[in-house]
Structures are given as structure tokens and as C-alpha cells.
């Protein structure tokens, strides 16, 4: 069974350019819950995104920030499914960095992650905002197990959160 999710960019309060961006911490299980409450479909992946890091936007000191250009990438890894993980796949990806005022998200090329992505196993879109929330680097086996349980149950609860500690 494939998990379906929707984009939910978790941004906290953004002040004026003089103030710092304040982001609320999140975890993969909380993101799973938030994204299952939305109406558009997303898939849950475990692997790496590879792309040219020189194409990432730098910290921009203007207001409003222009939307950064999409970045071509390749995803290599597995889809998390109710029975664990799918076979390894390599598919095209588009990395879209988003900004809130002068603060933009960032991503790491070639680093293991759990990724909440739009699309399917033919091509994906990955959205990374200044507060993160859809890409979780260096996932632990406990995180993968908790998300697999969430997929099996169709939702996550406080019980699932305890599994990621």
C-alpha cells in the first residue's frame, strides 16, 4: 500500500527583516500526521538526493525574496511502505527551495534522509522551506520503524512519537 501525503510547509512566525526567523522544531512523525491531514498526495522515501549544491540559493537580504529556481536532482533509495521498504530505485527529482522573507531553506546533496515528496515512483518534487519539516537527515532505525508503523496504522499518535526518542 502506498502512503499519500500533502504539502504542509511548517513555518513559524516571521518577523521583519531585522528579526531572526523563529522555527518550531518538528519531527518526522509529527510531519506524517500533518501531511496526512491534507488533501493532495505525497509519498514517503528513504535515501539520498543528489544535485549540484552550487545551485542552492544563498541567504538573501532583500524583502520580498524572489522564488529560487527549481534544482534538478536524482533520488536514489526506497519508498517506505506498510511492509517496510520497496526495492531500491533511482528516479528524477526536482528540488524546490522556498523562502520566508530573506530566509530560504537549504538541502544537502548525497546525505541519507527521510523525504516527504510529491509525485510517484516515476518522478518526485521535494520542497524545502526555511524551517525544514519535509526532509529529515540521518534517520535512525527507530524513526524508520515509527514511520512504517504510522503507514500501517494510517495515522500517527503520541505512541508513535515515543518510538522516535
N, C-alpha and C positions, 0 to 999 in steps of 0.2 A: 504494500500500500504506500502511496506517495503522500507526503505531507504537503499541505497547501498553506501558504502564509501570505501576508500583505505587507507593503512597505509601511513601517512605522518609525519615522526618524525621531529619536528621543532627544529633543533639545530642551535645555533648561532655559531659564530667564536670561535674555541677552540684554545687557545694558548699553550705554553709549560707548563710542569707540575708546573713551578714556578708561572705562572699566574693563575688567577681565571677564571672559566668558565663564559662566559657572555651570558645570555639568553635573547632573546627578549620576552617581555610579549605578551601573546596571550589570547584569549577568546574563548568560545565555538562556537560562530557564525563564527568567522574567521577560526577556525578549520574545521567547517562544510564546508565552501567554499573551503578550501584547499583540503579536503578529497574527495569532490565530483568531483574535477578535476582529480583525479587519476582513474586508470582503474580496481582495484580489489574491491570486495565488502566488506562493513562494515555495522554493524547495530549500532543504537544509543539506549543506555539503560539508565535507571534511577533507581538507587537502591544502594545496597552495595555489596562489595566483602569481603568475609570472608576468612582469611588464617592465617597461623602461622607466626607472624611477626618476629620470631627469624630466619626465613629463608631468610629475606631480606639481600642483600649484604651491607657490611659496606663501608665507604669511603675507597677507595683503593689507596695507594700511590705509585703504580708502573705504568710503562708505557711500553707496552700497557696493558690495563686491560683485564683479561680473561672474557669471556662472562659468566655472572651469570647463574646458573641452573634455569630452569623454576620452578615456585612455583604452587602447586596445590591449587585451591581456589574454592569457591562456590559463584555464583552470585544470589542474591535474589532481585527481583524488577520487573520492567516493561520495555517493549520496547516502545520507542517513535515512534508513527506512525502518519499518516496525520490527524487522527481524535482525537489525544490526546495521550493516553497511553493504552497499551494492558492490559490483565489480569495479575495479579502477577504470576511470575514463579520463580522456583529455579532450576538452571542448573549448571553443572560443568564448571569450568573456569580454564584456565592456565594463570598465571601472568608471563610475561616475562619482567624483568628489563633489560634495555640496558644501556651501558656506553659510554662515550666520554672521552677517556684518563682515568684519575683517577676518574672522576666524574660519578656517577651512579644515576639513577632515584630511587625514593622511592614511596611507596604507604601506605595507611592507611587501616587497616582492620576494617570492620564494620561501616565505615563512609559513609554517603549518598553522592552520586556522580552522575554526568552525565558521561557516559563512551562511547567512540567510540571503538567498538570491532570488531575483525574479527570473522567470523563464522556465526552461525544462532541460532535459539532458542532452539537447542539441546545441544550445547556446544560452548563456546567462548574462544578466545585468547585476552588478554589485554596486550598492550605494553606500558611501562612507561620508558621514557628516562630521562636523567638528566635535561632537560629543560621542562619536562611535555608536555602538549599540547593535550593529548588524554583522560585524566581523570580530571574532574573538580569537586572539592569537595564543599559541601554545596551549591548546586544550588538554586537559587532564583526562585520563581514562574515566574518572568519576563524572566529568562533565559529559562525555560521550554517552556513558551509561544512563545518566539522568535524562538526557535528551531523547535517547532511544525509548526510555520508559514513558516520557511525555508523548512521543509518537504513538506508542502502543495504547496509551490511555486516551489520546485525542485532546488532552489538555494537561496543564501543569498546575501543581498546587504547592503549598508550603512544604509538604512531604518531599516533593521533588527537589525543592530548593536545598533542603538539608543534605541531599545526596551530592551536591557540588561543593560542599565545605571541605 
